[in-house]
Amino acid sequence: MAVHKLRMKAKKKRYSYIRNPYSSSGWYSFFLGCISLVLTCVLLYQSVRGDGNVSLFMASAGLAAMLAAFTGIVFMIGSLTERKVNHTFAVAGGLMALAVLAVWAVVMFAV
C-alpha cells in the first residue's frame, strides 16, 4: 500500500511546460527563415570569395533568399494571430527572416 502511495505522488509531480501545441504556420516561418539565412550566408561567402563578382545563378539565389525571408515574415504574422498555440518557432523564424532582409538592405543600398 505504501508503494502505491509513492507512485501516486510521483505521478502528481509531473509538470508539462509546453501547454499549447506549436503553431503550424510557425514551423513554416522557421523553415523559411533557416533557408533564407543559409542562402544569404552562402551567397555572401561566394561574393567575398569572388571579389564581388557573382554569376546570374547566384544572383537569382539571392532573390530567392529575399523572397523566402519575406514569406517567412508573412507566415510569422499569420501565426501570431492564432490563439492558444505556442509561437516560439514563429518568432524565431521571423527574427531570422528580418535579419536576412536587413542584411540584404545593407548589401543593396549601403555598399
Helices and strands as residue ranges (DSSP letters): H 2-12, H 24-49, H 56-80, H 88-105, I 106-110
